[in-house]
Every structure is written in C-alpha cells, then in structure tokens.
C-alpha cells in the first residue's frame, strides 16, 4: 500500500509555527529546555516550529502552559491548530501534481499580494491557455498529455484569484526576453501580449517590463515570487523555482532581501504606461 502523501503546509500552520517560535523565545527557553520540561521530543518540536508537522491538541496545550501564554493567545492558537490542515483550494487531480506545486497553489490562494519577477516566462497568473500549454510542453518534454493538461488546468484555475470582490493584488515584472521569446509562434505570442494589455487595465494588476537597453540588472540571477498575506501575523514567503527543486524561504532576512530586490527592479523597469507601449509593439510585430 503506497504511503499516504503528507499535507503541504498551509498559511495557518505557518502562522502557528511562527507564534510558537516567538513564545518560546520570549520565555527564554531553548528546545532542549522545552524537551526537559514537557517530554516532547526535540525533533518533534523542531518539525512543529518549522511548520512541517501539525501539533496534536494536547501537545499544543503543553507548550502553551510551558510558555505561560495568556488566554487570548491560547484561544487563537488552539483555533489555528484545529484548522491548520484545511485546504479547500485542493482539487481531486491536485494529488497527482508535485507536492511543492500544490503547496505553492495553496499559499497563492491565501495571499493578499503577489510580487512576481520573471526573466524568461510570462507570469503564470497572466498566461493564456495556449501560451501555458506551449510552456509546459517545452519545459517538461517527457510529460504525458494528461500531465500537461493537468498543469495547464491548474494554471488556468489559479487565475480566478484575479477576479471577484477581493481580487489578488498582482505586481509583475518581466525581462523583455520573456516577451520576445516566440513560445508557440507569433500568433500565440500576439494573443499573449493582448491578454496582458487587457489585464493591465485592472486596478489590482501592475505589469512592468525591463527593456534590453537597461543592460545588467539584479533580476538576472533568477525569477522569484514574494507573497504577503491578509493577517498581520502571517509571515511573508518567498518562492524560488530552481533546477534543484522548488524552495520556500521564510526567514525575515531573506524576505527583506527579496522585497528590496523587487523594489529595485520596479525602479529599473519601464513604468506601466511605457510597458504597455512595448507590449502593444510586440502584439503588432
């Protein structure tokens, strides 16, 4: 019988982990101290604090007692624990997608703002179905038709976040190379450029282009996504898609560094109006 696939972390689980780390630090305790006082295995405590495991209720109560958490904190964290694995965004076929990708979909679904820099691709939230299909086929040349279709379907479903009463705030920057590479041919790229122009008319979408003439810039080291979330206590997140695998960065230092990098790229890129002009030229060409 195949092993049960673990739940990818959720925003609630990450907030719970961050609060437990903070409470332990405020109590002036090391993990070894907590293990001695509670009997909770140090490796288990590490996994809980890194949002790799959801604590059982009795374990959480023991930790809150040890940290002398006040009643308001206890109520809040016990509520987080009860819903820490809720993943209403999952679709039946998502179990066949890579675990890191389903985790990314979940974080994105709960984000308030996504800041996405791409050096070679149009951001997934802004891709047309034709462009997305050609990208998946090209990047995953050995993928079956079913796998390609599932990836594209997931990408199209994600775009629903840009509609509705409280749409996701998308701040996207691309290198001009992402617009000039003829993915799927001229007609696909023409349709993609027109789609981007339509998206740019939405008040919650900002799209900028770094033109070739700007020369070297900080984004040449690779693409990244920086997310923040509606609740003030939810820690931010940086996502990197690398040849060695997907990475989620969570430390305050890393988040500040990528936020600063995105701000630098915004300053280097063309403004939204000039970016729209470049897109219009691409569509005509």
JOJO-V981443 format. One record per pair of residues at least 24 apart in sequence whose ideal C-beta (glycine too) atoms are under 10 Angstrom apart, sorted by sequence separation. I is the first residue (numbers start at 1). J is the second residue. D is the distance in Angstrom with one decimal. If there is no record, write none. Layout:
i | j | d
I | J | D
I | J | D
This chain:
i | j | d
38 | 62 | 4.9
57 | 81 | 6.3
60 | 84 | 9.8
129 | 153 | 9.1
131 | 155 | 9.7
132 | 156 | 7.1
172 | 196 | 8.8
238 | 262 | 9.8
20 | 45 | 8.6
24 | 49 | 7.6
37 | 62 | 8.8
38 | 63 | 6.8
56 | 81 | 8.5
57 | 82 | 7.8
127 | 152 | 8.9
224 | 249 | 8.8
37 | 63 | 9.7
40 | 66 | 9.0
54 | 80 | 9.7
55 | 81 | 6.3
129 | 155 | 8.2
21 | 48 | 9.3
22 | 49 | 10.0
38 | 65 | 8.3
54 | 81 | 6.9
124 | 151 | 9.8
129 | 156 | 5.9
132 | 159 | 9.7
172 | 199 | 8.8
228 | 255 | 8.8
20 | 48 | 6.5
21 | 49 | 5.0
34 | 62 | 9.2
37 | 65 | 9.3
38 | 66 | 5.6
54 | 82 | 9.7
127 | 155 | 6.3
128 | 156 | 9.2
172 | 200 | 9.5
226 | 254 | 9.8
227 | 255 | 9.5
20 | 49 | 5.7
21 | 50 | 8.7
34 | 63 | 7.2
37 | 66 | 5.4
54 | 83 | 9.9
55 | 84 | 8.4
127 | 156 | 8.4
170 | 199 | 8.1
226 | 255 | 7.1
17 | 47 | 9.2
19 | 49 | 9.9
21 | 51 | 9.8
54 | 84 | 4.7
124 | 154 | 9.1
125 | 155 | 8.3
129 | 159 | 9.7
179 | 209 | 6.7
17 | 48 | 6.4
18 | 49 | 8.6
20 | 51 | 9.6
53 | 84 | 9.8
54 | 85 | 5.8
124 | 155 | 5.2
127 | 158 | 9.6
128 | 159 | 9.8
178 | 209 | 8.3
226 | 257 | 9.9
228 | 259 | 8.8
16 | 48 | 8.3
17 | 49 | 5.4
34 | 66 | 6.2
124 | 156 | 9.6
127 | 159 | 8.1
170 | 202 | 8.6
178 | 210 | 9.5
179 | 211 | 9.8
180 | 212 | 8.2
226 | 258 | 5.1
16 | 49 | 9.5
17 | 50 | 6.3
18 | 51 | 8.0
33 | 66 | 8.8
34 | 67 | 8.6
51 | 84 | 8.8
125 | 158 | 6.1
126 | 159 | 7.9
171 | 204 | 9.5
172 | 205 | 7.5
173 | 206 | 8.7
174 | 207 | 7.7
176 | 209 | 5.7
177 | 210 | 9.1
225 | 258 | 8.9
226 | 259 | 5.8
17 | 51 | 3.9
124 | 158 | 6.5
125 | 159 | 5.7
169 | 203 | 9.4
170 | 204 | 6.6
171 | 205 | 8.2
172 | 206 | 6.9
173 | 207 | 7.8
174 | 208 | 7.7
175 | 209 | 7.6
176 | 210 | 6.4
224 | 258 | 5.7
13 | 48 | 9.3
16 | 51 | 7.4
17 | 52 | 8.3
20 | 55 | 7.9
124 | 159 | 8.3
125 | 160 | 10.0
167 | 202 | 7.6
169 | 204 | 5.1
170 | 205 | 4.9
171 | 206 | 4.9
172 | 207 | 5.0
173 | 208 | 4.8
174 | 209 | 5.8
175 | 210 | 5.1
176 | 211 | 5.0
177 | 212 | 7.7
226 | 261 | 8.6
14 | 50 | 9.3
15 | 51 | 8.7
17 | 53 | 9.1
27 | 63 | 9.9
125 | 161 | 7.1
126 | 162 | 8.5
167 | 203 | 9.0
168 | 204 | 7.1
169 | 205 | 8.1
170 | 206 | 7.1
171 | 207 | 8.4
172 | 208 | 7.3
173 | 209 | 7.5
174 | 210 | 7.2
175 | 211 | 8.7
176 | 212 | 5.1
226 | 262 | 5.9
14 | 51 | 4.6
17 | 54 | 9.4
29 | 66 | 7.4
125 | 162 | 6.4
162 | 199 | 7.5
167 | 204 | 4.8
168 | 205 | 9.1
169 | 206 | 8.4
170 | 207 | 8.1
171 | 208 | 8.4
172 | 209 | 9.6
173 | 210 | 6.6
175 | 212 | 8.3
176 | 213 | 8.8
224 | 261 | 7.6
225 | 262 | 9.6
13 | 51 | 4.8
16 | 54 | 7.9
17 | 55 | 9.1
29 | 67 | 7.6
166 | 204 | 9.2
167 | 205 | 8.4
176 | 214 | 8.6
224 | 262 | 7.9
12 | 51 | 9.5
13 | 52 | 8.9
16 | 55 | 7.7
24 | 63 | 7.9
27 | 66 | 7.2
163 | 202 | 9.0
175 | 214 | 9.0
11 | 51 | 9.6
13 | 53 | 8.7
20 | 60 | 8.1
23 | 63 | 7.7
27 | 67 | 4.8
159 | 199 | 9.4
162 | 202 | 7.1
221 | 261 | 8.7
9 | 50 | 9.0
10 | 51 | 8.4
13 | 54 | 6.0
23 | 64 | 7.6
26 | 67 | 7.3
27 | 68 | 6.9
163 | 204 | 9.7
224 | 265 | 10.0
9 | 51 | 4.6
12 | 54 | 9.3
13 | 55 | 9.6
24 | 66 | 8.4
25 | 67 | 9.6
26 | 68 | 9.3
27 | 69 | 9.2
162 | 204 | 7.1
175 | 217 | 8.0
218 | 260 | 9.2
219 | 261 | 7.4
8 | 51 | 10.0
9 | 52 | 7.2
20 | 63 | 6.2
23 | 66 | 8.9
24 | 67 | 6.2
26 | 69 | 9.5
125 | 168 | 7.6
138 | 181 | 9.8
162 | 205 | 6.8
177 | 220 | 10.0
218 | 261 | 5.3
219 | 262 | 8.8
9 | 53 | 9.5
10 | 54 | 9.2
16 | 60 | 8.1
20 | 64 | 8.7
23 | 67 | 4.1
126 | 170 | 7.4
175 | 219 | 6.5
217 | 261 | 9.8
218 | 262 | 9.2
9 | 54 | 9.2
19 | 64 | 9.9
22 | 67 | 9.3
23 | 68 | 8.7
125 | 170 | 5.8
138 | 183 | 7.0
174 | 219 | 9.0
175 | 220 | 7.8
178 | 223 | 9.3
219 | 264 | 8.6
6 | 52 | 8.6
7 | 53 | 9.7
23 | 69 | 6.0
126 | 172 | 6.3
135 | 181 | 10.0
137 | 183 | 9.7
138 | 184 | 8.7
173 | 219 | 7.2
218 | 264 | 5.3
219 | 265 | 5.1
6 | 53 | 9.0
7 | 54 | 7.8
20 | 67 | 7.9
114 | 161 | 8.5
123 | 170 | 7.6
125 | 172 | 7.6
137 | 184 | 8.8
217 | 264 | 8.0
218 | 265 | 6.2
19 | 67 | 9.7
109 | 157 | 9.7
114 | 162 | 9.8
123 | 171 | 9.9
126 | 174 | 9.1
134 | 182 | 9.6
135 | 183 | 6.0
175 | 223 | 9.2
217 | 265 | 6.7
20 | 69 | 9.5
105 | 154 | 6.6
109 | 158 | 7.8
123 | 172 | 4.7
134 | 183 | 4.9
135 | 184 | 8.3
174 | 223 | 9.0
219 | 268 | 8.1
19 | 69 | 8.9
23 | 73 | 7.5
96 | 146 | 8.4
97 | 147 | 8.8
101 | 151 | 8.2
104 | 154 | 10.0
105 | 155 | 9.5
108 | 158 | 6.4
111 | 161 | 8.2
122 | 172 | 8.5
123 | 173 | 8.9
133 | 183 | 9.7
134 | 184 | 3.6
173 | 223 | 9.8
217 | 267 | 9.9
218 | 268 | 7.7
219 | 269 | 9.1
96 | 147 | 7.8
109 | 160 | 9.3
110 | 161 | 9.8
123 | 174 | 7.1
132 | 183 | 9.5
133 | 184 | 7.6
134 | 185 | 8.3
214 | 265 | 10.0
217 | 268 | 5.1
102 | 154 | 8.6
105 | 157 | 8.4
109 | 161 | 6.5
122 | 174 | 6.6
131 | 183 | 5.9
132 | 184 | 9.7
216 | 268 | 10.0
217 | 269 | 8.7
93 | 146 | 9.2
97 | 150 | 6.4
98 | 151 | 9.6
101 | 154 | 7.5
105 | 158 | 6.4
108 | 161 | 6.9
121 | 174 | 7.8
130 | 183 | 9.2
131 | 184 | 6.2
135 | 188 | 9.9
172 | 225 | 9.8
215 | 268 | 9.5
19 | 73 | 7.6
23 | 77 | 8.6
96 | 150 | 6.2
97 | 151 | 7.3
104 | 158 | 9.3
112 | 166 | 8.8
114 | 168 | 6.1
115 | 169 | 8.9
116 | 170 | 7.2
117 | 171 | 9.3
118 | 172 | 7.4
119 | 173 | 9.6
120 | 174 | 8.6
121 | 175 | 9.8
130 | 184 | 6.0
134 | 188 | 6.1
214 | 268 | 5.7
113 | 168 | 7.4
114 | 169 | 7.2
115 | 170 | 8.4
116 | 171 | 7.2
117 | 172 | 7.8
118 | 173 | 7.6
119 | 174 | 7.4
120 | 175 | 7.4
123 | 178 | 8.7
130 | 185 | 9.5
133 | 188 | 8.8
134 | 189 | 9.5
171 | 226 | 8.9
210 | 265 | 6.7
214 | 269 | 7.9
93 | 149 | 9.3
94 | 150 | 8.5
97 | 153 | 9.9
105 | 161 | 9.9
112 | 168 | 7.5
113 | 169 | 4.2
114 | 170 | 5.5
115 | 171 | 4.5
116 | 172 | 4.9
117 | 173 | 4.8
118 | 174 | 4.9
119 | 175 | 4.6
121 | 177 | 9.6
122 | 178 | 5.7
127 | 183 | 9.5
128 | 184 | 9.4
210 | 266 | 9.7
214 | 270 | 8.7
19 | 76 | 8.0
20 | 77 | 7.6
93 | 150 | 5.5
97 | 154 | 6.4
111 | 168 | 6.3
112 | 169 | 6.4
113 | 170 | 7.8
114 | 171 | 7.1
115 | 172 | 7.9
116 | 173 | 7.4
117 | 174 | 7.4
118 | 175 | 7.3
119 | 176 | 9.9
120 | 177 | 6.1
121 | 178 | 5.6
122 | 179 | 7.5
130 | 187 | 8.3
131 | 188 | 5.6
208 | 265 | 8.1
211 | 268 | 9.5
19 | 77 | 5.9
110 | 168 | 9.7
111 | 169 | 8.5
113 | 171 | 6.7
114 | 172 | 8.2
115 | 173 | 8.1
116 | 174 | 8.6
117 | 175 | 8.4
119 | 177 | 6.6
120 | 178 | 5.6
130 | 188 | 4.9
131 | 189 | 7.5
134 | 192 | 9.6
208 | 266 | 6.5
210 | 268 | 5.7
211 | 269 | 8.1
91 | 150 | 9.4
94 | 153 | 9.9
109 | 168 | 8.6
111 | 170 | 9.8
118 | 177 | 9.5
119 | 178 | 6.7
122 | 181 | 9.6
129 | 188 | 10.0
130 | 189 | 9.5
168 | 227 | 9.6
169 | 228 | 9.3
208 | 267 | 9.9
210 | 269 | 4.6
211 | 270 | 6.1
16 | 76 | 9.4
20 | 80 | 9.9
93 | 153 | 7.4
94 | 154 | 7.1
108 | 168 | 7.6
118 | 178 | 5.5
121 | 181 | 8.5
128 | 188 | 7.5
131 | 191 | 7.4
132 | 192 | 9.4
206 | 266 | 8.7
208 | 268 | 9.1
209 | 269 | 6.1
210 | 270 | 7.4
15 | 76 | 9.4
16 | 77 | 6.1
19 | 80 | 7.7
93 | 154 | 8.0
120 | 181 | 6.8
122 | 183 | 8.2
128 | 189 | 9.7
130 | 191 | 6.2
131 | 192 | 4.5
208 | 269 | 3.8
209 | 270 | 5.3
15 | 77 | 8.9
16 | 78 | 9.6
91 | 153 | 8.4
121 | 183 | 8.1
129 | 191 | 9.5
130 | 192 | 7.7
131 | 193 | 9.8
207 | 269 | 9.5
208 | 270 | 6.0
209 | 271 | 9.7
16 | 79 | 9.6
17 | 80 | 9.6
91 | 154 | 7.6
94 | 157 | 9.6
120 | 183 | 9.5
128 | 191 | 5.5
208 | 271 | 6.9
209 | 272 | 9.5
211 | 274 | 8.6
16 | 80 | 4.4
128 | 192 | 5.2
131 | 195 | 8.2
166 | 230 | 8.8
208 | 272 | 6.3
211 | 275 | 8.9
15 | 80 | 6.1
16 | 81 | 6.2
127 | 192 | 7.1
128 | 193 | 9.7
130 | 195 | 9.6
206 | 271 | 9.8
207 | 272 | 6.7
209 | 274 | 8.0
210 | 275 | 9.2
14 | 80 | 9.8
91 | 157 | 7.1
126 | 192 | 8.4
128 | 194 | 8.8
129 | 195 | 9.8
206 | 272 | 6.0
208 | 274 | 8.6
209 | 275 | 4.4
12 | 79 | 9.0
13 | 80 | 7.8
16 | 83 | 9.7
17 | 84 | 9.2
122 | 189 | 9.3
128 | 195 | 5.0
205 | 272 | 9.4
208 | 275 | 4.9
209 | 276 | 9.1
211 | 278 | 6.7
12 | 80 | 5.2
13 | 81 | 8.8
16 | 84 | 5.8
89 | 157 | 9.0
127 | 195 | 8.0
128 | 196 | 9.1
207 | 275 | 6.0
208 | 276 | 9.7
209 | 277 | 9.5
11 | 80 | 9.8
12 | 81 | 8.6
15 | 84 | 8.9
89 | 158 | 9.3
126 | 195 | 7.1
127 | 196 | 9.3
206 | 275 | 9.1
207 | 276 | 7.9
209 | 278 | 5.3
10 | 80 | 9.8
12 | 82 | 9.3
13 | 83 | 9.3
14 | 84 | 9.1
122 | 192 | 6.0
126 | 196 | 5.8
208 | 278 | 9.8
209 | 279 | 7.3
12 | 83 | 5.7
13 | 84 | 4.3
122 | 193 | 9.1
12 | 84 | 4.9
13 | 85 | 7.0
89 | 161 | 9.7
126 | 198 | 9.9
200 | 272 | 6.5
207 | 279 | 7.9
10 | 83 | 8.4
11 | 84 | 9.5
12 | 85 | 8.3
13 | 86 | 9.5
122 | 195 | 8.7
123 | 196 | 9.4
126 | 199 | 5.7
200 | 273 | 9.4
209 | 282 | 9.3
10 | 84 | 6.3
12 | 86 | 7.0
122 | 196 | 7.0
125 | 199 | 8.8
126 | 200 | 9.3
9 | 84 | 8.8
10 | 85 | 6.6
11 | 86 | 10.0
12 | 87 | 9.9
200 | 275 | 7.7
201 | 276 | 9.1
9 | 85 | 9.2
10 | 86 | 6.8
123 | 199 | 9.9
200 | 276 | 5.7
7 | 84 | 8.8
8 | 85 | 9.5
10 | 87 | 6.2
7 | 85 | 5.0
9 | 87 | 10.0
10 | 88 | 10.0
197 | 275 | 9.7
6 | 85 | 10.0
7 | 86 | 9.6
8 | 87 | 7.7
10 | 89 | 9.3
126 | 205 | 7.9
196 | 275 | 9.0
197 | 276 | 6.1
200 | 279 | 7.7
7 | 87 | 6.8
125 | 205 | 8.8
196 | 276 | 8.6
197 | 277 | 10.0
126 | 207 | 7.2
8 | 90 | 9.2
197 | 279 | 5.4
7 | 90 | 9.4
196 | 279 | 5.6
197 | 280 | 6.6
123 | 207 | 8.5
195 | 279 | 9.8
196 | 280 | 10.0
122 | 207 | 9.5
193 | 278 | 9.3
194 | 279 | 8.3
197 | 282 | 9.6
8 | 94 | 9.7
193 | 279 | 5.0
194 | 280 | 8.9
196 | 282 | 9.0
197 | 283 | 7.0
192 | 279 | 9.4
193 | 280 | 7.6
196 | 283 | 8.8
193 | 281 | 8.8
194 | 282 | 9.5
195 | 283 | 9.6
173 | 262 | 7.3
193 | 282 | 4.6
194 | 283 | 5.4
5 | 95 | 6.5
8 | 98 | 10.0
175 | 265 | 9.3
192 | 282 | 8.8
193 | 283 | 3.9
8 | 99 | 5.7
113 | 204 | 9.2
115 | 206 | 9.3
116 | 207 | 9.9
117 | 208 | 9.6
119 | 210 | 8.9
171 | 262 | 7.6
174 | 265 | 9.8
192 | 283 | 8.7
193 | 284 | 8.8
7 | 99 | 9.2
8 | 100 | 7.6
173 | 265 | 5.1
190 | 282 | 7.9
191 | 283 | 8.6
193 | 285 | 9.0
6 | 99 | 7.4
8 | 101 | 9.0
10 | 103 | 8.6
14 | 107 | 8.5
117 | 210 | 8.9
173 | 266 | 6.6
176 | 269 | 9.7
189 | 282 | 7.0
190 | 283 | 5.3
5 | 99 | 6.9
8 | 102 | 5.4
9 | 103 | 6.2
175 | 269 | 9.1
176 | 270 | 9.2
189 | 283 | 8.3
190 | 284 | 8.3
7 | 102 | 9.3
8 | 103 | 3.3
11 | 106 | 7.7
171 | 266 | 7.9
173 | 268 | 8.7
174 | 269 | 8.6
190 | 285 | 8.2
7 | 103 | 9.0
8 | 104 | 8.4
10 | 106 | 5.9
11 | 107 | 6.4
14 | 110 | 10.0
173 | 269 | 5.3
179 | 275 | 9.7
189 | 285 | 8.8
5 | 102 | 9.3
8 | 105 | 8.8
9 | 106 | 8.0
10 | 107 | 8.0
173 | 270 | 9.7
8 | 106 | 6.1
9 | 107 | 8.2
11 | 109 | 9.0
12 | 110 | 8.5
119 | 217 | 9.6
7 | 106 | 9.3
8 | 107 | 8.7
10 | 109 | 9.7
11 | 110 | 4.5
176 | 275 | 9.8
179 | 278 | 7.4
186 | 285 | 8.0
10 | 110 | 7.5
11 | 111 | 8.2
117 | 217 | 10.0
119 | 219 | 5.9
123 | 223 | 8.9
125 | 225 | 9.8
179 | 279 | 7.0
117 | 218 | 9.0
118 | 219 | 8.6
119 | 220 | 6.7
124 | 225 | 9.3
174 | 275 | 8.9
117 | 219 | 5.2
119 | 221 | 8.7
120 | 222 | 9.5
121 | 223 | 7.4
123 | 225 | 8.5
173 | 275 | 9.0
176 | 278 | 7.3
179 | 281 | 9.6
180 | 282 | 7.4
119 | 222 | 6.7
120 | 223 | 7.3
172 | 275 | 9.8
179 | 282 | 5.1
118 | 222 | 9.6
119 | 223 | 5.4
179 | 283 | 9.7
117 | 222 | 8.8
118 | 223 | 4.7
119 | 224 | 9.7
180 | 285 | 9.3
117 | 223 | 5.8
118 | 224 | 8.9
176 | 282 | 8.9
116 | 223 | 7.7
117 | 224 | 5.7
118 | 225 | 9.0
116 | 224 | 7.8
117 | 225 | 7.9
115 | 224 | 8.6
116 | 225 | 4.9
117 | 226 | 8.5
115 | 225 | 7.0
116 | 226 | 7.9
114 | 225 | 6.2
115 | 226 | 4.4
116 | 227 | 9.2
114 | 226 | 7.6
115 | 227 | 7.6
113 | 226 | 8.4
114 | 227 | 5.5
115 | 228 | 8.4
111 | 225 | 9.3
113 | 227 | 7.0
114 | 228 | 8.7
111 | 226 | 9.7
112 | 227 | 8.1
113 | 228 | 5.3
111 | 227 | 4.2
112 | 228 | 5.7
113 | 229 | 8.6
108 | 225 | 8.1
110 | 227 | 8.7
111 | 228 | 6.8
112 | 229 | 5.6
113 | 230 | 9.4
107 | 225 | 9.1
111 | 229 | 5.7
112 | 230 | 4.6
108 | 227 | 6.8
110 | 229 | 6.0
111 | 230 | 8.2
112 | 231 | 8.9
107 | 227 | 6.0
110 | 230 | 7.8
121 | 241 | 9.7
104 | 225 | 8.0
110 | 231 | 9.3
115 | 236 | 10.0
107 | 229 | 8.3
112 | 234 | 8.8
104 | 227 | 9.4
111 | 234 | 9.1
113 | 236 | 9.5
115 | 238 | 9.5
116 | 239 | 9.1
118 | 241 | 9.8
110 | 234 | 8.1
111 | 236 | 9.4
114 | 239 | 9.4
111 | 237 | 8.1
107 | 234 | 10.0
108 | 237 | 9.6
107 | 237 | 5.8
108 | 239 | 8.7
107 | 239 | 7.5
104 | 237 | 9.4
104 | 239 | 5.9
103 | 239 | 9.0
104 | 241 | 8.6
100 | 239 | 8.9
101 | 241 | 9.3
100 | 241 | 8.7
107 | 248 | 7.9
117 | 258 | 8.9
104 | 246 | 6.9
103 | 246 | 8.0
115 | 258 | 8.4
104 | 248 | 8.0
115 | 259 | 7.6
117 | 261 | 7.8
100 | 245 | 7.0
101 | 246 | 7.2
103 | 248 | 7.2
117 | 262 | 6.2
100 | 246 | 3.7
115 | 261 | 9.8
116 | 262 | 8.8
98 | 245 | 9.2
99 | 246 | 8.9
100 | 247 | 8.5
115 | 262 | 4.9
98 | 246 | 7.6
100 | 248 | 7.9
115 | 263 | 9.1
117 | 265 | 5.7
117 | 266 | 9.4
115 | 265 | 9.3
115 | 266 | 8.9
117 | 269 | 9.3
80 | 233 | 9.7
76 | 233 | 8.8
51 | 235 | 9.4
51 | 248 | 9.5
51 | 250 | 8.2
50 | 250 | 8.6
22 | 233 | 9.4
15 | 229 | 8.4
19 | 233 | 7.0
21 | 235 | 9.9
14 | 229 | 9.0
18 | 233 | 7.4
11 | 227 | 9.3
15 | 231 | 7.0
18 | 234 | 8.1
19 | 235 | 9.8
16 | 233 | 10.0
18 | 235 | 5.0
11 | 229 | 5.7
15 | 233 | 5.7
17 | 235 | 8.8
11 | 230 | 9.2
12 | 231 | 9.3
15 | 234 | 5.1
11 | 231 | 8.0
14 | 234 | 7.1
15 | 235 | 7.1
14 | 235 | 6.1
12 | 234 | 8.5
14 | 236 | 9.9
11 | 234 | 5.5
14 | 237 | 7.7
11 | 235 | 9.0
11 | 237 | 8.5
9 | 237 | 9.8
18 | 250 | 8.4
17 | 250 | 9.1
14 | 248 | 9.3
14 | 250 | 7.3
9 | 248 | 8.1
8 | 248 | 9.7
9 | 250 | 9.7
